[in-house]
Amino acid sequence: MRTPIMAGAAALLIAVGGGSAFAAGDGGGTNASAECKGGKVYSEQMKKCVDPEESRLDEDTLYEAGRAFAQAGRYGEAITVLSTIAANGDPRVLNYLGYSHRKQGRIAVGLGYYEEALRLDPDFTLAREYMGEAYLQLGDVASARAQLREIADRCGTGCAEYLELERQIDDHLKQI
């Protein structure tokens, strides 16, 4: 039996964000989820922090937790959570696995995940942006620009992914 997405997502946002996402409307109560550590996810149904593979949370909820961990700079925890659902071939999951590995300094591993995500969805512009950033970390401006062109072909020069990678390339060039 799966936990409903909304309840799971709400519990997960609390676990990942330490309650800050709901601070205005949570009535000021305590937050049991804020103590989840080591990539554990709060299960509303079980009323405790559990390993992602032990939880009854659906894949979308686990993806959202992994993405939130990654965006919060908790890369190891993101990898732990996302790895439980990576085998299902969701490009979003592969993208954030790539992002988390890259941010931990494993750029080649990150590139492998981005490549797999793009093999499954060539139009996934966020994966292309992150891939471009990885190339910049390696000093490969030409490959970063190639990803910028790919993004432009898919969403134009005004989309967020294009603008961010363009900014990253400009910043990189100013530093060399």
Backbone as JSON, one array per atom type, in Angstrom:
{
  "sequence": "MRTPIMAGAAALLIAVGGGSAFAAGDGGGTNASAECKGGKVYSEQMKKCVDPEESRLDEDTLYEAGRAFAQAGRYGEAITVLSTIAANGDPRVLNYLGYSHRKQGRIAVGLGYYEEALRLDPDFTLAREYMGEAYLQLGDVASARAQLREIADRCGTGCAEYLELERQIDDHLKQI",
  "N": [[0.84, -1.19, 0.0], [0.62, 2.16, -0.91], [1.75, 5.36, 0.28], [-0.3, 8.24, 0.11], [0.45, 10.71, -2.36], [0.36, 13.5, -1.73], [0.36, 13.6, 1.13], [2.71, 12.24, 1.64], [4.55, 13.87, 0.27], [4.3, 16.26, 1.69], [5.21, 15.49, 4.23], [7.77, 14.81, 3.51], [8.85, 17.23, 2.57], [8.95, 18.58, 4.95], [10.8, 16.98, 6.29], [13.1, 17.31, 4.72], [13.41, 20.09, 4.51], [13.46, 20.92, 7.09], [11.18, 21.95, 8.17], [10.85, 24.57, 7.44], [9.52, 25.2, 5.1], [6.88, 25.13, 5.75], [6.54, 26.9, 7.75], [4.97, 29.23, 8.12], [2.36, 28.35, 8.33], [2.2, 26.29, 10.16], [1.37, 26.34, 12.72], [3.2, 26.59, 14.7], [4.02, 24.29, 15.98], [6.04, 21.46, 17.12], [8.55, 19.79, 15.15], [8.87, 16.71, 14.16], [10.06, 15.6, 11.95], [12.33, 17.04, 11.36], [14.54, 15.89, 12.41], [15.42, 13.82, 10.82], [18.12, 12.13, 9.5], [21.07, 11.23, 7.6], [20.11, 10.58, 5.04], [17.68, 9.5, 5.49], [14.11, 9.32, 5.31], [11.15, 10.93, 6.24], [8.38, 9.12, 7.13], [5.09, 9.59, 6.97], [3.04, 7.8, 7.39], [4.26, 5.79, 8.92], [5.19, 7.31, 10.95], [7.84, 8.0, 11.56], [11.4, 8.4, 10.94], [12.72, 6.76, 8.2], [14.68, 4.39, 6.3], [14.94, 5.02, 2.83], [14.4, 2.8, 1.14], [12.94, 1.21, 2.83], [10.68, 2.58, 3.27], [7.25, 3.34, 2.54], [6.82, 5.12, 0.62], [5.94, 6.62, -2.48], [7.51, 6.64, -5.77], [7.62, 9.24, -6.92], [7.53, 10.88, -4.67], [9.85, 10.09, -3.35], [11.68, 10.92, -5.3], [11.27, 13.72, -5.17], [12.21, 14.16, -2.58], [14.91, 13.43, -2.83], [15.73, 15.32, -4.74], [15.3, 17.67, -3.3], [17.12, 17.28, -1.17], [19.5, 17.4, -2.68], [19.4, 20.03, -3.69], [19.63, 21.37, -1.34], [22.22, 21.04, -0.73], [22.9, 18.67, 0.43], [24.31, 16.32, -0.59], [25.22, 13.62, -0.39], [23.08, 12.42, 0.96], [21.11, 12.87, -0.92], [22.02, 11.21, -2.98], [21.77, 8.73, -1.7], [18.96, 8.51, -1.36], [17.97, 8.87, -4.02], [19.22, 6.77, -5.35], [17.75, 4.58, -4.66], [15.69, 4.48, -6.43], [16.75, 4.71, -8.93], [17.15, 2.7, -10.84], [14.86, 2.52, -12.27], [14.95, 4.16, -14.42], [14.23, 6.9, -14.69], [14.64, 9.97, -16.11], [14.78, 12.35, -14.62], [15.6, 11.55, -12.09], [18.1, 10.4, -12.69], [19.38, 12.71, -13.57], [19.56, 14.29, -11.18], [21.1, 12.57, -9.68], [23.45, 12.73, -11.14], [24.0, 15.46, -10.76], [24.4, 15.55, -7.96], [26.61, 13.82, -7.6], [28.49, 15.22, -9.15], [28.67, 17.63, -7.72], [29.92, 16.68, -5.49], [32.4, 16.35, -6.42], [32.9, 14.28, -8.14], [33.08, 14.39, -11.12], [33.21, 13.01, -13.59], [31.57, 10.8, -13.05], [29.17, 12.13, -12.64], [28.8, 13.21, -15.24], [28.31, 10.85, -16.63], [25.8, 10.1, -15.61], [24.26, 12.29, -16.51], [24.51, 11.91, -19.28], [23.14, 9.49, -19.58], [20.56, 10.27, -18.74], [19.98, 12.09, -20.79], [20.07, 10.41, -22.96], [17.73, 9.05, -22.6], [15.89, 11.14, -22.63], [16.31, 13.43, -24.8], [15.53, 16.1, -24.9], [15.69, 17.19, -22.4], [16.33, 19.86, -20.85], [17.36, 20.84, -18.41], [19.14, 18.86, -17.58], [20.96, 19.17, -19.64], [21.89, 21.75, -19.07], [23.17, 21.31, -16.56], [25.06, 19.45, -17.41], [26.59, 21.07, -19.06], [27.65, 22.77, -17.1], [29.23, 20.93, -15.76], [31.14, 20.37, -17.73], [32.36, 22.88, -17.78], [33.58, 22.84, -15.28], [35.57, 21.08, -15.85], [37.03, 22.6, -17.52], [36.35, 22.66, -20.17], [35.24, 24.57, -22.34], [34.24, 24.62, -24.94], [32.62, 22.3, -25.13], [30.72, 22.95, -23.21], [29.55, 25.16, -24.44], [28.45, 23.85, -26.61], [26.4, 22.44, -25.37], [24.9, 24.63, -24.58], [24.01, 25.56, -27.07], [22.42, 23.38, -27.76], [20.43, 23.6, -25.83], [19.32, 26.07, -26.57], [18.23, 25.34, -29.03], [16.12, 23.82, -28.16], [14.57, 25.22, -26.27], [14.88, 27.88, -26.71], [16.53, 31.12, -26.34], [15.75, 32.41, -24.1], [14.94, 30.87, -22.01], [15.17, 29.56, -18.65], [17.23, 27.66, -18.23], [18.96, 28.09, -20.38], [19.74, 30.76, -19.9], [21.01, 30.51, -17.41], [23.18, 28.72, -17.91], [24.52, 30.2, -19.84], [25.29, 32.4, -18.28], [26.98, 31.09, -16.5], [29.01, 30.24, -18.23], [29.98, 32.74, -19.11], [30.91, 33.77, -16.64], [32.89, 31.88, -16.08], [34.69, 32.37, -18.19], [35.55, 34.91, -17.53], [37.14, 34.39, -15.4], [39.37, 33.12, -16.32]],
  "CA": [[0.0, 0.0, 0.0], [1.44, 3.37, -1.05], [1.32, 6.57, 0.96], [-0.76, 9.23, -0.88], [1.51, 11.63, -2.77], [0.33, 14.77, -1.0], [0.8, 13.42, 2.51], [4.13, 11.89, 1.59], [5.32, 15.04, -0.14], [4.31, 17.21, 2.79], [6.13, 14.97, 5.25], [9.11, 14.86, 2.96], [9.29, 18.62, 2.57], [9.3, 18.91, 6.33], [12.02, 16.26, 6.61], [14.22, 17.88, 4.0], [13.57, 21.51, 4.77], [13.47, 21.22, 8.51], [9.95, 22.6, 8.55], [10.79, 25.96, 7.02], [8.57, 25.38, 4.02], [5.54, 25.24, 6.3], [6.63, 27.67, 8.99], [3.91, 30.22, 8.28], [1.06, 27.78, 8.62], [2.27, 25.03, 10.9], [0.86, 26.53, 14.07], [4.29, 26.69, 15.66], [4.27, 23.03, 16.66], [7.35, 20.88, 16.92], [8.7, 19.12, 13.88], [9.58, 15.44, 14.33], [10.8, 15.29, 10.73], [13.58, 17.8, 11.25], [15.63, 15.08, 12.92], [15.83, 12.78, 9.87], [19.51, 12.28, 9.09], [21.65, 10.13, 6.86], [19.33, 10.21, 3.87], [16.4, 8.9, 5.87], [12.95, 10.06, 4.88], [10.07, 10.81, 7.21], [7.18, 8.45, 6.65], [3.91, 10.03, 7.73], [2.29, 6.61, 7.75], [4.96, 5.08, 9.99], [5.47, 8.31, 11.99], [9.25, 7.97, 11.94], [12.37, 8.46, 9.85], [13.03, 5.41, 7.73], [15.49, 4.29, 5.1], [14.04, 5.15, 1.67], [13.95, 1.5, 0.63], [11.99, 0.63, 3.78], [9.47, 3.4, 3.34], [6.17, 3.02, 1.6], [6.63, 6.31, -0.18], [5.99, 6.36, -3.91], [8.73, 7.11, -6.44], [7.62, 10.69, -7.08], [7.85, 11.47, -3.38], [11.28, 9.85, -3.14], [12.4, 11.83, -6.2], [11.21, 15.08, -4.61], [13.11, 14.21, -1.42], [16.28, 13.43, -3.34], [15.97, 16.63, -5.37], [15.39, 18.66, -2.22], [18.41, 17.08, -0.52], [20.54, 17.91, -3.58], [19.33, 21.49, -3.73], [20.04, 21.88, -0.03], [23.63, 20.75, -0.55], [23.04, 17.4, 1.16], [24.51, 15.48, -1.77], [25.28, 12.2, -0.02], [21.72, 11.99, 1.26], [20.41, 12.84, -2.21], [22.44, 10.0, -3.67], [21.17, 7.6, -1.0], [17.52, 8.43, -1.67], [17.74, 8.7, -5.46], [19.71, 5.46, -5.78], [16.73, 3.55, -4.43], [14.74, 4.45, -7.55], [17.49, 5.0, -10.17], [17.05, 1.6, -11.8], [13.63, 2.64, -13.05], [15.25, 4.91, -15.62], [13.6, 8.21, -14.75], [15.69, 10.96, -16.4], [14.88, 13.33, -13.54], [16.39, 10.91, -11.04], [19.47, 10.31, -13.2], [19.91, 14.07, -13.59], [19.97, 14.72, -9.85], [22.24, 11.75, -9.27], [24.59, 13.37, -11.78], [24.23, 16.74, -10.08], [24.94, 15.31, -6.63], [27.97, 13.31, -7.74], [29.33, 16.32, -9.64], [28.9, 18.58, -6.63], [30.85, 16.06, -4.56], [33.71, 16.28, -7.06], [32.97, 13.14, -9.06], [32.55, 15.0, -12.34], [33.02, 11.97, -14.61], [30.38, 10.04, -12.68], [28.04, 13.02, -12.94], [28.6, 13.25, -16.69], [27.69, 9.59, -17.03], [24.37, 10.17, -15.3], [23.64, 13.24, -17.44], [24.42, 11.27, -20.59], [22.04, 8.51, -19.55], [19.3, 11.02, -18.7], [19.75, 12.66, -22.12], [19.77, 9.31, -23.88], [16.31, 8.75, -22.4], [15.12, 12.34, -22.97], [17.23, 14.41, -25.38], [15.01, 17.45, -24.72], [15.75, 17.52, -20.98], [17.26, 21.01, -20.85], [18.05, 20.99, -17.13], [20.29, 17.95, -17.64], [21.94, 19.8, -20.54], [22.52, 22.85, -18.33], [24.09, 20.75, -15.58], [26.16, 18.86, -18.15], [27.44, 22.19, -19.44], [28.38, 23.2, -15.9], [30.27, 19.92, -15.51], [32.21, 20.63, -18.7], [33.1, 24.06, -17.32], [34.44, 22.41, -14.18], [36.71, 20.41, -16.48], [37.7, 23.57, -18.38], [35.97, 22.39, -21.56], [34.28, 25.6, -22.71], [33.61, 24.26, -26.22], [31.53, 21.36, -24.87], [29.68, 23.7, -22.5], [28.85, 25.95, -25.46], [27.65, 22.91, -27.41], [25.17, 22.21, -24.61], [24.14, 25.88, -24.65], [23.33, 25.55, -28.37], [21.36, 22.36, -27.69], [19.35, 24.18, -25.03], [18.69, 27.09, -27.42], [17.43, 24.64, -30.04], [14.97, 23.17, -27.54], [13.67, 26.13, -25.55], [15.18, 29.26, -27.03], [17.57, 31.78, -25.57], [15.16, 33.1, -22.96], [14.54, 29.95, -20.93], [16.02, 29.63, -17.46], [18.4, 26.81, -18.39], [19.88, 28.79, -21.29], [20.27, 31.95, -19.23], [21.93, 30.11, -16.34], [24.42, 28.19, -18.48], [25.19, 31.33, -20.48], [25.92, 33.15, -17.19], [28.08, 30.27, -15.98], [30.1, 30.31, -19.22], [30.55, 34.09, -19.02], [31.68, 33.84, -15.38], [34.07, 31.05, -16.25], [35.62, 33.03, -19.09], [36.12, 36.05, -16.82], [38.1, 33.89, -14.39], [40.59, 32.55, -16.94]],
  "C": [[0.88, 1.24, 0.0], [0.84, 4.52, -0.24], [0.82, 7.55, -0.1], [0.33, 10.27, -1.12], [1.5, 12.9, -1.94], [0.82, 14.62, 0.44], [2.27, 13.09, 2.55], [4.98, 13.09, 1.24], [5.4, 16.06, 0.98], [5.27, 16.76, 3.88], [7.56, 15.08, 4.79], [9.66, 16.28, 2.93], [9.69, 19.05, 3.97], [10.62, 18.25, 6.67], [13.23, 16.91, 5.97], [14.47, 19.31, 4.39], [13.56, 21.88, 6.23], [12.25, 21.99, 8.95], [9.81, 24.0, 8.01], [9.77, 26.19, 5.92], [7.16, 25.61, 4.55], [5.49, 26.15, 7.51], [5.47, 28.62, 9.18], [2.6, 29.6, 8.7], [1.1, 26.54, 9.47], [1.82, 25.17, 12.35], [1.95, 26.56, 15.12], [4.6, 25.41, 16.4], [5.67, 22.52, 16.4], [7.37, 20.07, 15.63], [9.53, 17.87, 14.07], [10.44, 15.12, 13.13], [12.15, 15.96, 10.65], [14.77, 16.97, 11.71], [16.05, 13.96, 11.99], [17.23, 13.08, 9.38], [19.91, 11.11, 8.21], [20.83, 9.65, 5.67], [18.01, 9.54, 4.21], [15.28, 9.87, 5.53], [11.85, 9.86, 5.91], [8.85, 10.18, 6.56], [6.03, 8.87, 7.55], [3.12, 8.83, 8.22], [2.91, 5.89, 8.94], [5.31, 5.99, 11.16], [6.9, 8.23, 12.5], [10.12, 8.12, 10.7], [12.75, 7.04, 9.48], [13.98, 5.48, 6.55], [14.55, 4.34, 3.91], [13.53, 3.82, 1.15], [12.99, 0.8, 1.57], [10.66, 1.38, 3.8], [8.43, 2.89, 2.35], [5.85, 4.23, 0.73], [6.74, 5.95, -1.66], [7.23, 7.0, -4.52], [8.76, 8.62, -6.62], [8.01, 11.39, -5.78], [9.33, 11.27, -3.06], [12.12, 10.74, -4.05], [12.42, 13.24, -5.61], [12.12, 15.21, -3.39], [14.56, 14.27, -1.88], [16.65, 14.76, -3.96], [16.15, 17.7, -4.3], [16.7, 18.52, -1.45], [19.52, 17.68, -1.37], [20.55, 19.43, -3.59], [19.73, 22.13, -2.42], [21.52, 21.62, 0.24], [23.9, 19.48, 0.24], [23.19, 16.28, 0.12], [24.56, 13.99, -1.46], [23.9, 11.65, 0.27], [20.88, 11.92, -0.02], [20.74, 11.56, -2.96], [21.81, 8.77, -3.02], [19.71, 7.42, -1.4], [17.3, 8.12, -3.15], [18.2, 7.34, -5.96], [18.68, 4.36, -5.58], [15.77, 3.44, -5.59], [15.43, 4.67, -8.9], [17.29, 3.94, -11.23], [15.8, 1.69, -12.67], [13.79, 3.53, -14.27], [14.52, 6.23, -15.78], [14.69, 9.24, -15.0], [15.86, 12.0, -15.31], [15.78, 12.81, -12.41], [17.86, 10.84, -11.45], [20.13, 11.68, -13.21], [20.38, 14.51, -12.2], [21.02, 13.81, -9.23], [23.51, 12.34, -9.87], [24.98, 14.66, -11.08], [24.92, 16.5, -8.73], [26.36, 14.76, -6.68], [28.92, 14.41, -8.19], [29.66, 17.29, -8.52], [29.83, 18.01, -5.57], [32.23, 15.84, -5.19], [33.89, 15.11, -8.01], [32.36, 13.55, -10.39], [32.28, 13.95, -13.41], [31.79, 11.12, -14.31], [29.13, 10.86, -13.0], [27.74, 13.07, -14.42], [27.94, 11.97, -17.2], [26.19, 9.58, -16.76], [23.65, 11.15, -16.23], [23.47, 12.62, -18.82], [23.29, 10.26, -20.65], [20.69, 9.21, -19.53], [18.97, 11.57, -20.09], [19.53, 11.6, -23.18], [18.27, 8.97, -23.81], [15.41, 9.91, -22.81], [16.05, 13.43, -23.49], [16.79, 15.87, -25.19], [15.06, 17.93, -23.27], [16.79, 18.62, -20.78], [17.97, 21.22, -19.52], [19.27, 20.06, -17.08], [21.37, 18.53, -18.56], [22.64, 20.97, -19.84], [23.56, 22.31, -17.35], [25.29, 20.09, -16.25], [27.13, 19.95, -18.59], [28.26, 22.71, -18.27], [29.5, 22.21, -15.56], [31.44, 20.12, -16.47], [33.02, 21.85, -18.29], [34.03, 23.7, -16.17], [35.7, 21.72, -14.71], [37.51, 21.36, -17.37], [37.37, 23.42, -19.86], [34.85, 23.34, -21.99], [33.55, 25.24, -24.0], [32.44, 23.29, -26.01], [30.39, 22.03, -24.1], [28.87, 24.53, -23.49], [28.0, 25.06, -26.36], [26.33, 22.61, -26.69], [24.29, 23.46, -24.62], [23.37, 25.95, -25.97], [22.18, 24.53, -28.38], [20.16, 22.89, -26.9], [18.6, 25.22, -25.87], [17.8, 26.45, -28.47], [16.13, 24.1, -29.46], [14.02, 24.15, -26.85], [13.97, 27.6, -25.8], [16.24, 29.85, -26.12], [17.04, 32.53, -24.35], [14.78, 32.18, -21.82], [15.58, 29.96, -19.81], [17.31, 28.84, -17.62], [19.44, 27.48, -19.3], [20.55, 29.95, -20.57], [21.28, 31.58, -18.15], [23.24, 29.58, -16.9], [25.21, 29.3, -19.17], [25.94, 32.16, -19.42], [27.12, 32.39, -16.65], [29.28, 30.32, -16.94], [30.78, 31.67, -19.16], [31.42, 34.24, -17.78], [32.97, 33.06, -15.49], [35.13, 31.76, -17.09], [36.27, 34.25, -18.43], [37.21, 35.63, -15.84], [39.38, 33.35, -15.02], [41.39, 33.6, -17.67]]
}
